[in-house]
Amino acid sequence: MADCNKTLRELYQYLDGHLTEDDRSHIQHHLDDCSPCLEAFDFEAELRTVVRNRCTDQVPDALRNRIAQAIEAEG
Ligand SMILES: [Zn+2]
């Protein structure tokens, strides 16, 4: 599909929430017809969920401070 590259580019913006309703429905429509893009979308969406959870839940301030101190101690 000629639309794939464009759609994949829009997909990142879609995941960042930067698209209009029109863009969104265009992507959704493409994903319905194109399983490679749908897989890419699922992967990206899952990756972002994991990263977001890591950043908020699993890396608390205390750990970030310890890392910063370790870097200072090294230097
Ligand atoms: Zn596609």
PDB file of the backbone (N, CA, C, O) and the ligand in Angstrom, with CONECT records:
HET     ZN  A 101       1
ATOM      1  N   MET A   1       0.832  -1.212   0.000  1.00  0.00           N
ATOM      2  CA  MET A   1       0.000   0.000   0.000  1.00  0.00           C
ATOM      3  C   MET A   1       0.865   1.260   0.000  1.00  0.00           C
ATOM      4  O   MET A   1       1.780   1.412   0.810  1.00  0.00           O
ATOM      5  N   ALA A   2       0.548   2.149  -0.926  1.00  0.00           N
ATOM      6  CA  ALA A   2       1.334   3.371  -1.065  1.00  0.00           C
ATOM      7  C   ALA A   2       1.219   4.239   0.185  1.00  0.00           C
ATOM      8  O   ALA A   2       2.092   5.064   0.457  1.00  0.00           O
ATOM      9  N   ASP A   3       0.160   4.054   0.932  1.00  0.00           N
ATOM     10  CA  ASP A   3      -0.129   4.917   2.073  1.00  0.00           C
ATOM     11  C   ASP A   3       0.680   4.566   3.323  1.00  0.00           C
ATOM     12  O   ASP A   3       0.675   5.323   4.293  1.00  0.00           O
ATOM     13  N   CYS A   4       1.369   3.435   3.310  1.00  0.00           N
ATOM     14  CA  CYS A   4       1.967   2.909   4.532  1.00  0.00           C
ATOM     15  C   CYS A   4       2.975   3.867   5.177  1.00  0.00           C
ATOM     16  O   CYS A   4       2.906   4.126   6.379  1.00  0.00           O
ATOM     17  N   ASN A   5       3.899   4.387   4.385  1.00  0.00           N
ATOM     18  CA  ASN A   5       4.914   5.263   4.968  1.00  0.00           C
ATOM     19  C   ASN A   5       4.288   6.487   5.634  1.00  0.00           C
ATOM     20  O   ASN A   5       4.642   6.871   6.748  1.00  0.00           O
ATOM     21  N   LYS A   6       3.359   7.074   4.916  1.00  0.00           N
ATOM     22  CA  LYS A   6       2.668   8.245   5.461  1.00  0.00           C
ATOM     23  C   LYS A   6       1.924   7.873   6.745  1.00  0.00           C
ATOM     24  O   LYS A   6       1.960   8.597   7.740  1.00  0.00           O
ATOM     25  N   THR A   7       1.256   6.736   6.691  1.00  0.00           N
ATOM     26  CA  THR A   7       0.477   6.317   7.845  1.00  0.00           C
ATOM     27  C   THR A   7       1.372   6.051   9.054  1.00  0.00           C
ATOM     28  O   THR A   7       1.049   6.431  10.179  1.00  0.00           O
ATOM     29  N   LEU A   8       2.507   5.386   8.799  1.00  0.00           N
ATOM     30  CA  LEU A   8       3.409   5.093   9.913  1.00  0.00           C
ATOM     31  C   LEU A   8       3.961   6.366  10.531  1.00  0.00           C
ATOM     32  O   LEU A   8       4.167   6.444  11.742  1.00  0.00           O
ATOM     33  N   ARG A   9       4.197   7.360   9.687  1.00  0.00           N
ATOM     34  CA  ARG A   9       4.674   8.637  10.225  1.00  0.00           C
ATOM     35  C   ARG A   9       3.585   9.292  11.083  1.00  0.00           C
ATOM     36  O   ARG A   9       3.848   9.827  12.160  1.00  0.00           O
ATOM     37  N   GLU A  10       2.362   9.230  10.569  1.00  0.00           N
ATOM     38  CA  GLU A  10       1.240   9.808  11.318  1.00  0.00           C
ATOM     39  C   GLU A  10       0.975   9.059  12.611  1.00  0.00           C
ATOM     40  O   GLU A  10       0.492   9.612  13.599  1.00  0.00           O
ATOM     41  N   LEU A  11       1.316   7.763  12.563  1.00  0.00           N
ATOM     42  CA  LEU A  11       1.077   6.907  13.710  1.00  0.00           C
ATOM     43  C   LEU A  11       1.806   7.402  14.967  1.00  0.00           C
ATOM     44  O   LEU A  11       1.268   7.351  16.073  1.00  0.00           O
ATOM     45  N   TYR A  12       3.021   7.873  14.775  1.00  0.00           N
ATOM     46  CA  TYR A  12       3.776   8.384  15.920  1.00  0.00           C
ATOM     47  C   TYR A  12       3.101   9.614  16.500  1.00  0.00           C
ATOM     48  O   TYR A  12       3.023   9.791  17.716  1.00  0.00           O
ATOM     49  N   GLN A  13       2.610  10.466  15.592  1.00  0.00           N
ATOM     50  CA  GLN A  13       1.889  11.655  16.049  1.00  0.00           C
ATOM     51  C   GLN A  13       0.584  11.266  16.716  1.00  0.00           C
ATOM     52  O   GLN A  13       0.152  11.876  17.694  1.00  0.00           O
ATOM     53  N   TYR A  14      -0.035  10.223  16.156  1.00  0.00           N
ATOM     54  CA  TYR A  14      -1.273   9.697  16.722  1.00  0.00           C
ATOM     55  C   TYR A  14      -1.041   9.266  18.173  1.00  0.00           C
ATOM     56  O   TYR A  14      -1.825   9.592  19.064  1.00  0.00           O
ATOM     57  N   LEU A  15       0.047   8.531  18.388  1.00  0.00           N
ATOM     58  CA  LEU A  15       0.352   8.040  19.726  1.00  0.00           C
ATOM     59  C   LEU A  15       0.709   9.190  20.670  1.00  0.00           C
ATOM     60  O   LEU A  15       0.487   9.103  21.877  1.00  0.00           O
ATOM     61  N   ASP A  16       1.255  10.251  20.115  1.00  0.00           N
ATOM     62  CA  ASP A  16       1.563  11.427  20.926  1.00  0.00           C
ATOM     63  C   ASP A  16       0.351  12.325  21.123  1.00  0.00           C
ATOM     64  O   ASP A  16       0.403  13.303  21.868  1.00  0.00           O
ATOM     65  N   GLY A  17      -0.753  11.976  20.438  1.00  0.00           N
ATOM     66  CA  GLY A  17      -1.978  12.738  20.606  1.00  0.00           C
ATOM     67  C   GLY A  17      -1.992  14.061  19.877  1.00  0.00           C
ATOM     68  O   GLY A  17      -2.672  14.997  20.298  1.00  0.00           O
ATOM     69  N   HIS A  18      -1.239  14.151  18.771  1.00  0.00           N
ATOM     70  CA  HIS A  18      -1.112  15.418  18.061  1.00  0.00           C
ATOM     71  C   HIS A  18      -1.955  15.486  16.799  1.00  0.00           C
ATOM     72  O   HIS A  18      -1.745  16.380  15.979  1.00  0.00           O
ATOM     73  N   LEU A  19      -2.905  14.570  16.611  1.00  0.00           N
ATOM     74  CA  LEU A  19      -3.642  14.544  15.363  1.00  0.00           C
ATOM     75  C   LEU A  19      -5.080  15.016  15.542  1.00  0.00           C
ATOM     76  O   LEU A  19      -5.658  14.951  16.628  1.00  0.00           O
ATOM     77  N   THR A  20      -5.636  15.497  14.422  1.00  0.00           N
ATOM     78  CA  THR A  20      -7.038  15.880  14.402  1.00  0.00           C
ATOM     79  C   THR A  20      -7.905  14.628  14.270  1.00  0.00           C
ATOM     80  O   THR A  20      -7.397  13.533  14.028  1.00  0.00           O
ATOM     81  N   GLU A  21      -9.215  14.802  14.433  1.00  0.00           N
ATOM     82  CA  GLU A  21     -10.135  13.679  14.265  1.00  0.00           C
ATOM     83  C   GLU A  21     -10.046  13.095  12.858  1.00  0.00           C
ATOM     84  O   GLU A  21     -10.119  11.879  12.685  1.00  0.00           O
ATOM     85  N   ASP A  22      -9.887  13.961  11.846  1.00  0.00           N
ATOM     86  CA  ASP A  22      -9.774  13.496  10.461  1.00  0.00           C
ATOM     87  C   ASP A  22      -8.560  12.601  10.281  1.00  0.00           C
ATOM     88  O   ASP A  22      -8.652  11.530   9.681  1.00  0.00           O
ATOM     89  N   ASP A  23      -7.418  13.045  10.803  1.00  0.00           N
ATOM     90  CA  ASP A  23      -6.203  12.246  10.704  1.00  0.00           C
ATOM     91  C   ASP A  23      -6.393  10.903  11.389  1.00  0.00           C
ATOM     92  O   ASP A  23      -5.999   9.855  10.878  1.00  0.00           O
ATOM     93  N   ARG A  24      -7.003  10.967  12.550  1.00  0.00           N
ATOM     94  CA  ARG A  24      -7.229   9.759  13.334  1.00  0.00           C
ATOM     95  C   ARG A  24      -8.062   8.728  12.576  1.00  0.00           C
ATOM     96  O   ARG A  24      -7.720   7.546  12.545  1.00  0.00           O
ATOM     97  N   SER A  25      -9.162   9.186  11.964  1.00  0.00           N
ATOM     98  CA  SER A  25     -10.034   8.250  11.251  1.00  0.00           C
ATOM     99  C   SER A  25      -9.334   7.729   9.998  1.00  0.00           C
ATOM    100  O   SER A  25      -9.553   6.587   9.594  1.00  0.00           O
ATOM    101  N   HIS A  26      -8.495   8.561   9.383  1.00  0.00           N
ATOM    102  CA  HIS A  26      -7.718   8.110   8.232  1.00  0.00           C
ATOM    103  C   HIS A  26      -6.789   6.963   8.631  1.00  0.00           C
ATOM    104  O   HIS A  26      -6.717   5.944   7.943  1.00  0.00           O
ATOM    105  N   ILE A  27      -6.080   7.136   9.747  1.00  0.00           N
ATOM    106  CA  ILE A  27      -5.177   6.095  10.230  1.00  0.00           C
ATOM    107  C   ILE A  27      -5.958   4.843  10.602  1.00  0.00           C
ATOM    108  O   ILE A  27      -5.588   3.730  10.229  1.00  0.00           O
ATOM    109  N   GLN A  28      -7.040   5.041  11.341  1.00  0.00           N
ATOM    110  CA  GLN A  28      -7.855   3.911  11.771  1.00  0.00           C
ATOM    111  C   GLN A  28      -8.317   3.102  10.570  1.00  0.00           C
ATOM    112  O   GLN A  28      -8.300   1.871  10.586  1.00  0.00           O
ATOM    113  N   HIS A  29      -8.735   3.825   9.516  1.00  0.00           N
ATOM    114  CA  HIS A  29      -9.215   3.181   8.308  1.00  0.00           C
ATOM    115  C   HIS A  29      -8.095   2.367   7.654  1.00  0.00           C
ATOM    116  O   HIS A  29      -8.312   1.239   7.213  1.00  0.00           O
ATOM    117  N   HIS A  30      -6.906   2.951   7.599  1.00  0.00           N
ATOM    118  CA  HIS A  30      -5.769   2.255   7.012  1.00  0.00           C
ATOM    119  C   HIS A  30      -5.410   1.007   7.831  1.00  0.00           C
ATOM    120  O   HIS A  30      -5.124  -0.051   7.271  1.00  0.00           O
ATOM    121  N   LEU A  31      -5.430   1.143   9.135  1.00  0.00           N
ATOM    122  CA  LEU A  31      -5.079   0.008   9.993  1.00  0.00           C
ATOM    123  C   LEU A  31      -6.067  -1.146   9.834  1.00  0.00           C
ATOM    124  O   LEU A  31      -5.697  -2.312   9.969  1.00  0.00           O
ATOM    125  N   ASP A  32      -7.319  -0.815   9.547  1.00  0.00           N
ATOM    126  CA  ASP A  32      -8.314  -1.860   9.327  1.00  0.00           C
ATOM    127  C   ASP A  32      -7.969  -2.710   8.114  1.00  0.00           C
ATOM    128  O   ASP A  32      -8.255  -3.907   8.081  1.00  0.00           O
ATOM    129  N   ASP A  33      -7.346  -2.076   7.109  1.00  0.00           N
ATOM    130  CA  ASP A  33      -7.073  -2.767   5.845  1.00  0.00           C
ATOM    131  C   ASP A  33      -5.657  -3.315   5.749  1.00  0.00           C
ATOM    132  O   ASP A  33      -5.374  -4.111   4.854  1.00  0.00           O
ATOM    133  N   CYS A  34      -4.763  -2.914   6.639  1.00  0.00           N
ATOM    134  CA  CYS A  34      -3.345  -3.171   6.449  1.00  0.00           C
ATOM    135  C   CYS A  34      -2.758  -3.775   7.722  1.00  0.00           C
ATOM    136  O   CYS A  34      -2.466  -3.057   8.678  1.00  0.00           O
ATOM    137  N   SER A  35      -2.588  -5.096   7.731  1.00  0.00           N
ATOM    138  CA  SER A  35      -2.117  -5.741   8.959  1.00  0.00           C
ATOM    139  C   SER A  35      -0.673  -5.399   9.329  1.00  0.00           C
ATOM    140  O   SER A  35      -0.382  -5.304  10.522  1.00  0.00           O
ATOM    141  N   PRO A  36       0.260  -5.206   8.369  1.00  0.00           N
ATOM    142  CA  PRO A  36       1.617  -4.784   8.789  1.00  0.00           C
ATOM    143  C   PRO A  36       1.598  -3.488   9.595  1.00  0.00           C
ATOM    144  O   PRO A  36       2.284  -3.367  10.610  1.00  0.00           O
ATOM    145  N   CYS A  37       0.813  -2.530   9.138  1.00  0.00           N
ATOM    146  CA  CYS A  37       0.728  -1.268   9.867  1.00  0.00           C
ATOM    147  C   CYS A  37       0.046  -1.461  11.223  1.00  0.00           C
ATOM    148  O   CYS A  37       0.418  -0.835  12.215  1.00  0.00           O
ATOM    149  N   LEU A  38      -0.951  -2.331  11.243  1.00  0.00           N
ATOM    150  CA  LEU A  38      -1.639  -2.592  12.498  1.00  0.00           C
ATOM    151  C   LEU A  38      -0.675  -3.202  13.515  1.00  0.00           C
ATOM    152  O   LEU A  38      -0.695  -2.844  14.692  1.00  0.00           O
ATOM    153  N   GLU A  39       0.167  -4.126  13.050  1.00  0.00           N
ATOM    154  CA  GLU A  39       1.164  -4.728  13.935  1.00  0.00           C
ATOM    155  C   GLU A  39       2.157  -3.685  14.435  1.00  0.00           C
ATOM    156  O   GLU A  39       2.517  -3.664  15.612  1.00  0.00           O
ATOM    157  N   ALA A  40       2.590  -2.825  13.525  1.00  0.00           N
ATOM    158  CA  ALA A  40       3.511  -1.756  13.914  1.00  0.00           C
ATOM    159  C   ALA A  40       2.860  -0.856  14.951  1.00  0.00           C
ATOM    160  O   ALA A  40       3.496  -0.422  15.911  1.00  0.00           O
ATOM    161  N   PHE A  41       1.594  -0.588  14.738  1.00  0.00           N
ATOM    162  CA  PHE A  41       0.861   0.263  15.667  1.00  0.00           C
ATOM    163  C   PHE A  41       0.774  -0.392  17.045  1.00  0.00           C
ATOM    164  O   PHE A  41       1.047   0.244  18.063  1.00  0.00           O
ATOM    165  N   ASP A  42       0.392  -1.666  17.064  1.00  0.00           N
ATOM    166  CA  ASP A  42       0.289  -2.398  18.336  1.00  0.00           C
ATOM    167  C   ASP A  42       1.617  -2.391  19.073  1.00  0.00           C
ATOM    168  O   ASP A  42       1.673  -2.177  20.284  1.00  0.00           O
ATOM    169  N   PHE A  43       2.698  -2.631  18.314  1.00  0.00           N
ATOM    170  CA  PHE A  43       4.014  -2.673  18.923  1.00  0.00           C
ATOM    171  C   PHE A  43       4.377  -1.323  19.533  1.00  0.00           C
ATOM    172  O   PHE A  43       4.819  -1.249  20.679  1.00  0.00           O
ATOM    173  N   GLU A  44       4.187  -0.272  18.767  1.00  0.00           N
ATOM    174  CA  GLU A  44       4.497   1.072  19.253  1.00  0.00           C
ATOM    175  C   GLU A  44       3.663   1.438  20.479  1.00  0.00           C
ATOM    176  O   GLU A  44       4.167   1.993  21.456  1.00  0.00           O
ATOM    177  N   ALA A  45       2.379   1.112  20.400  1.00  0.00           N
ATOM    178  CA  ALA A  45       1.486   1.452  21.500  1.00  0.00           C
ATOM    179  C   ALA A  45       1.911   0.727  22.771  1.00  0.00           C
ATOM    180  O   ALA A  45       1.917   1.306  23.857  1.00  0.00           O
ATOM    181  N   GLU A  46       2.266  -0.549  22.621  1.00  0.00           N
ATOM    182  CA  GLU A  46       2.681  -1.339  23.768  1.00  0.00           C
ATOM    183  C   GLU A  46       4.005  -0.821  24.328  1.00  0.00           C
ATOM    184  O   GLU A  46       4.183  -0.695  25.540  1.00  0.00           O
ATOM    185  N   LEU A  47       4.920  -0.526  23.417  1.00  0.00           N
ATOM    186  CA  LEU A  47       6.223   0.008  23.816  1.00  0.00           C
ATOM    187  C   LEU A  47       6.050   1.287  24.629  1.00  0.00           C
ATOM    188  O   LEU A  47       6.679   1.469  25.672  1.00  0.00           O
ATOM    189  N   ARG A  48       5.204   2.148  24.142  1.00  0.00           N
ATOM    190  CA  ARG A  48       4.986   3.416  24.840  1.00  0.00           C
ATOM    191  C   ARG A  48       4.365   3.222  26.211  1.00  0.00           C
ATOM    192  O   ARG A  48       4.693   3.933  27.161  1.00  0.00           O
ATOM    193  N   THR A  49       3.457   2.244  26.304  1.00  0.00           N
ATOM    194  CA  THR A  49       2.848   1.951  27.592  1.00  0.00           C
ATOM    195  C   THR A  49       3.912   1.485  28.579  1.00  0.00           C
ATOM    196  O   THR A  49       3.933   1.918  29.731  1.00  0.00           O
ATOM    197  N   VAL A  50       4.789   0.603  28.122  1.00  0.00           N
ATOM    198  CA  VAL A  50       5.861   0.092  28.969  1.00  0.00           C
ATOM    199  C   VAL A  50       6.777   1.229  29.406  1.00  0.00           C
ATOM    200  O   VAL A  50       7.098   1.363  30.587  1.00  0.00           O
ATOM    201  N   VAL A  51       7.193   2.041  28.445  1.00  0.00           N
ATOM    202  CA  VAL A  51       8.092   3.151  28.752  1.00  0.00           C
ATOM    203  C   VAL A  51       7.443   4.121  29.732  1.00  0.00           C
ATOM    204  O   VAL A  51       8.078   4.587  30.678  1.00  0.00           O
ATOM    205  N   ARG A  52       6.162   4.419  29.488  1.00  0.00           N
ATOM    206  CA  ARG A  52       5.459   5.360  30.354  1.00  0.00           C
ATOM    207  C   ARG A  52       5.374   4.818  31.778  1.00  0.00           C
ATOM    208  O   ARG A  52       5.579   5.551  32.746  1.00  0.00           O
ATOM    209  N   ASN A  53       5.068   3.518  31.895  1.00  0.00           N
ATOM    210  CA  ASN A  53       4.978   2.914  33.222  1.00  0.00           C
ATOM    211  C   ASN A  53       6.328   2.926  33.936  1.00  0.00           C
ATOM    212  O   ASN A  53       6.411   3.212  35.130  1.00  0.00           O
ATOM    213  N   ARG A  54       7.376   2.614  33.191  1.00  0.00           N
ATOM    214  CA  ARG A  54       8.724   2.644  33.763  1.00  0.00           C
ATOM    215  C   ARG A  54       9.049   4.036  34.279  1.00  0.00           C
ATOM    216  O   ARG A  54       9.554   4.201  35.389  1.00  0.00           O
ATOM    217  N   CYS A  55       8.752   5.029  33.457  1.00  0.00           N
ATOM    218  CA  CYS A  55       9.129   6.397  33.786  1.00  0.00           C
ATOM    219  C   CYS A  55       8.378   6.901  35.010  1.00  0.00           C
ATOM    220  O   CYS A  55       8.944   7.635  35.821  1.00  0.00           O
ATOM    221  N   THR A  56       7.116   6.520  35.156  1.00  0.00           N
ATOM    222  CA  THR A  56       6.340   7.054  36.262  1.00  0.00           C
ATOM    223  C   THR A  56       6.440   6.171  37.499  1.00  0.00           C
ATOM    224  O   THR A  56       6.765   6.654  38.584  1.00  0.00           O
ATOM    225  N   ASP A  57       6.162   4.875  37.342  1.00  0.00           N
ATOM    226  CA  ASP A  57       6.045   4.001  38.504  1.00  0.00           C
ATOM    227  C   ASP A  57       7.377   3.433  38.975  1.00  0.00           C
ATOM    228  O   ASP A  57       7.683   3.413  40.167  1.00  0.00           O
ATOM    229  N   GLN A  58       8.172   2.964  37.984  1.00  0.00           N
ATOM    230  CA  GLN A  58       9.303   2.132  38.363  1.00  0.00           C
ATOM    231  C   GLN A  58      10.616   2.889  38.533  1.00  0.00           C
ATOM    232  O   GLN A  58      11.622   2.311  38.945  1.00  0.00           O
ATOM    233  N   VAL A  59      10.605   4.173  38.218  1.00  0.00           N
ATOM    234  CA  VAL A  59      11.799   4.959  38.470  1.00  0.00           C
ATOM    235  C   VAL A  59      11.435   6.125  39.389  1.00  0.00           C
ATOM    236  O   VAL A  59      11.264   7.257  38.936  1.00  0.00           O
ATOM    237  N   PRO A  60      11.320   5.833  40.681  1.00  0.00           N
ATOM    238  CA  PRO A  60      10.950   6.884  41.626  1.00  0.00           C
ATOM    239  C   PRO A  60      12.081   7.894  41.824  1.00  0.00           C
ATOM    240  O   PRO A  60      13.221   7.644  41.434  1.00  0.00           O
ATOM    241  N   ASP A  61      11.759   9.024  42.427  1.00  0.00           N
ATOM    242  CA  ASP A  61      12.752  10.081  42.635  1.00  0.00           C
ATOM    243  C   ASP A  61      13.975   9.567  43.379  1.00  0.00           C
ATOM    244  O   ASP A  61      15.106   9.924  43.048  1.00  0.00           O
ATOM    245  N   ALA A  62      13.743   8.714  44.403  1.00  0.00           N
ATOM    246  CA  ALA A  62      14.850   8.209  45.216  1.00  0.00           C
ATOM    247  C   ALA A  62      15.884   7.506  44.345  1.00  0.00           C
ATOM    248  O   ALA A  62      17.090   7.696  44.504  1.00  0.00           O
ATOM    249  N   LEU A  63      15.377   6.679  43.409  1.00  0.00           N
ATOM    250  CA  LEU A  63      16.300   5.959  42.535  1.00  0.00           C
ATOM    251  C   LEU A  63      17.020   6.926  41.607  1.00  0.00           C
ATOM    252  O   LEU A  63      18.220   6.794  41.366  1.00  0.00           O
ATOM    253  N   ARG A  64      16.277   7.899  41.088  1.00  0.00           N
ATOM    254  CA  ARG A  64      16.893   8.866  40.193  1.00  0.00           C
ATOM    255  C   ARG A  64      17.994   9.639  40.939  1.00  0.00           C
ATOM    256  O   ARG A  64      19.056   9.907  40.377  1.00  0.00           O
ATOM    257  N   ASN A  65      17.734   9.996  42.210  1.00  0.00           N
ATOM    258  CA  ASN A  65      18.742  10.693  43.007  1.00  0.00           C
ATOM    259  C   ASN A  65      19.975   9.829  43.216  1.00  0.00           C
ATOM    260  O   ASN A  65      21.106  10.307  43.134  1.00  0.00           O
ATOM    261  N   ARG A  66      19.739   8.535  43.491  1.00  0.00           N
ATOM    262  CA  ARG A  66      20.866   7.629  43.699  1.00  0.00           C
ATOM    263  C   ARG A  66      21.726   7.521  42.452  1.00  0.00           C
ATOM    264  O   ARG A  66      22.954   7.480  42.526  1.00  0.00           O
ATOM    265  N   ILE A  67      21.055   7.474  41.298  1.00  0.00           N
ATOM    266  CA  ILE A  67      21.804   7.420  40.038  1.00  0.00           C
ATOM    267  C   ILE A  67      22.612   8.699  39.861  1.00  0.00           C
ATOM    268  O   ILE A  67      23.771   8.658  39.450  1.00  0.00           O
ATOM    269  N   ALA A  68      21.997   9.829  40.172  1.00  0.00           N
ATOM    270  CA  ALA A  68      22.688  11.114  40.040  1.00  0.00           C
ATOM    271  C   ALA A  68      23.896  11.165  40.969  1.00  0.00           C
ATOM    272  O   ALA A  68      24.964  11.643  40.585  1.00  0.00           O
ATOM    273  N   GLN A  69      23.719  10.665  42.206  1.00  0.00           N
ATOM    274  CA  GLN A  69      24.829  10.651  43.169  1.00  0.00           C
ATOM    275  C   GLN A  69      25.947   9.730  42.707  1.00  0.00           C
ATOM    276  O   GLN A  69      27.128  10.053  42.841  1.00  0.00           O
ATOM    277  N   ALA A  70      25.566   8.581  42.162  1.00  0.00           N
ATOM    278  CA  ALA A  70      26.564   7.625  41.663  1.00  0.00           C
ATOM    279  C   ALA A  70      27.372   8.262  40.543  1.00  0.00           C
ATOM    280  O   ALA A  70      28.587   8.080  40.468  1.00  0.00           O
ATOM    281  N   ILE A  71      26.697   9.013  39.670  1.00  0.00           N
ATOM    282  CA  ILE A  71      27.396   9.678  38.566  1.00  0.00           C
ATOM    283  C   ILE A  71      28.332  10.751  39.138  1.00  0.00           C
ATOM    284  O   ILE A  71      29.462  10.892  38.671  1.00  0.00           O
ATOM    285  N   GLU A  72      27.878  11.497  40.133  1.00  0.00           N
ATOM    286  CA  GLU A  72      28.731  12.520  40.760  1.00  0.00           C
ATOM    287  C   GLU A  72      29.943  11.889  41.422  1.00  0.00           C
ATOM    288  O   GLU A  72      31.059  12.393  41.295  1.00  0.00           O
ATOM    289  N   ALA A  73      29.721  10.767  42.141  1.00  0.00           N
ATOM    290  CA  ALA A  73      30.812  10.080  42.802  1.00  0.00           C
ATOM    291  C   ALA A  73      31.860   9.599  41.798  1.00  0.00           C
ATOM    292  O   ALA A  73      33.063   9.639  42.058  1.00  0.00           O
ATOM    293  N   GLU A  74      31.374   9.150  40.658  1.00  0.00           N
ATOM    294  CA  GLU A  74      32.275   8.708  39.599  1.00  0.00           C
ATOM    295  C   GLU A  74      33.158   9.863  39.127  1.00  0.00           C
ATOM    296  O   GLU A  74      34.369   9.720  38.959  1.00  0.00           O
ATOM    297  N   GLY A  75      32.512  11.011  38.921  1.00  0.00           N
ATOM    298  CA  GLY A  75      33.218  12.144  38.348  1.00  0.00           C
ATOM    299  C   GLY A  75      34.180  12.719  39.374  1.00  0.00           C
ATOM    300  O   GLY A  75      34.879  13.691  39.088  1.00  0.00           O
TER     301      GLY A  75
HETATM  302 ZN    ZN A 101      -0.081   0.075   5.809  1.00  0.00          ZN2+
END
